[in-house]
Amino acid sequence: MENKPIGRLVISDEAIPLAELRSTTFYDEVLRPQEVGHNGMIALAAREDFRAAFNICRSVRRGPFDADEQRVLQWLSPHLCRSVTLGFRIDGYLAMQQAAFDVLDRLADGVIVLDRKARVLFANSTARRMAEEGTLRLQPSIGTYSPAHSPRLNELIRAALQGAAGGTMSLPHDLDGRLLTILVSSIRGKDLGRLSDAGVKDAAVLLFAIDPANRRSIPLRQIMDAYGLTHAEARVALAASSGNTIIENAQSLGLSPNTVKTHLRGVFAKTATGRQAELASLITAIGGVRIGDTDSEH
């Protein structure tokens, strides 16, 4: 059957007559115990690593399939093939859905989806980490660690639920006071369908929580691969993107200022930038998505 065309009905008696089949070990060990003597077989789909087939069995007592029964099976064949093909597509769609959520989990920014009652439907790994750190609260309802800032967040969410475009607010981190930016947006009608298809029902509000520190904690390999930098150049590029002076970067990296300047010239040449501000923008952009292991050396 591995060599038969997809959709073609094959009767076992055509492949091997029953008298010959009865002399095989396969018949003794598999078919005889099940009282199977005749088979109608159809190859439904074939891939490099997977095949699907339909098989209907009859006993020796019932006899082989007659012409009318074969016509019925042949009539069913295209419907069975379409069913299997649809199953492949659904499996592929589910894989794509999972991949979409995997991409969201790789974002350096927090992504949170709320329903019409402002309950959390989805939070990516960055948002969950912010909740673990105490910066955001995801359960039992969305909020912040700061009583002074939660009302503003609730106000933006209520406005988005009522159809407003949304808004932006800042929130100081409870550990070092650095500012996090939270963007709140209502979800448009066409996006509702996409999220529903992806398994997120009743989505109404989308939040982005942006922590600049996450954008600076990029694995060095990611920067090296993107711009062809050496390990030393990548370290300098990442340090320079923080906005510190050359002397401050030299001290933090354990290098001399002249060495930092030399590496920085190489970085500017390879990244087509000319100033630290331009370099910082470039590094921030690439830091939006983490590729591979996010716990790699920084």
Phi, psi and omega in degrees: 000339180297338182257001182276147179297148177297132176090354182271130177284131177235123177269133185302326180296335176287324183283317180206122181300149183304319181301320179287322180298323183296342181272003184263154175296325180302318180295315182295320187269334186244307188279314183301314180300333180264002181059041180257130178234337183223146181225142168250120190236140178222124171284122186260329181198152180216128173233175182299322185245010185202142176225147176236139182215157176248138180218127176241132189250150175225152180280165176298322181298321180287335178085176181290165178290132178275179186298318180295318180293324178294323178295322178297315179297319179294325177293325180286336189308307182297328178292319177295319179298317179296322179298316180294318179299318178297321177299319177299318182295319179297316178299318178296322179295318179296323178295319178295321178299314179297322179296323180297318179289329177296320177297316179299323180291339180272352180292140178286342179264149177286136178235126182227132177247130180248153175269189185289348176255017178063025175268148183285120175267325182208139173221127181284179187297324179294317178296319179296323178294321176298324178291320178296325179284346180094003180287317178242157173241127182256335181228146357284349176214162182292140179188186178237168178289341188262115177302334182283338184255339180301319179301321179295318178297316179298323179296317179294321180293317178299318179297318179294322179295333180272004175103359178292160183296328182125200181185182184227147175214164175244155183217121179288137178293138185289343183272310185235001176081359179296149186274132170258145178252132178242122177253131181241130182220142172285155181262126183286162184305314183292332178284334178301317180297319180295317180291323178297318178298328181276005176096005178256102184271149173061028178294138183226328185225141179240131179241139170243129176247113188250120177246111181305331180296328178294327181287337181271342182267062183265137175303135182301323181301325180296320179287320180298316181293322185292322189237005179070033181274153170284169179301316181295318180295321180295321177298317180292319180300317180293319179293318182295330182289348181283347179094359178286163179285167179299320180295317179296319178294321178299319180293318182290331181268350182073033181239167175278154178304322180295322178295319178298317179298318180298312179297323182294324177297319178296321179295314180301319182294318184282336182257003180057039175242165181230348181223159180296328180296318177295318179297319179299319179296321180294315181294321178299320181295313182290338180282359181291333181229133178267130178253127177075214186285117180282354179263013181294169180301139180253000000 
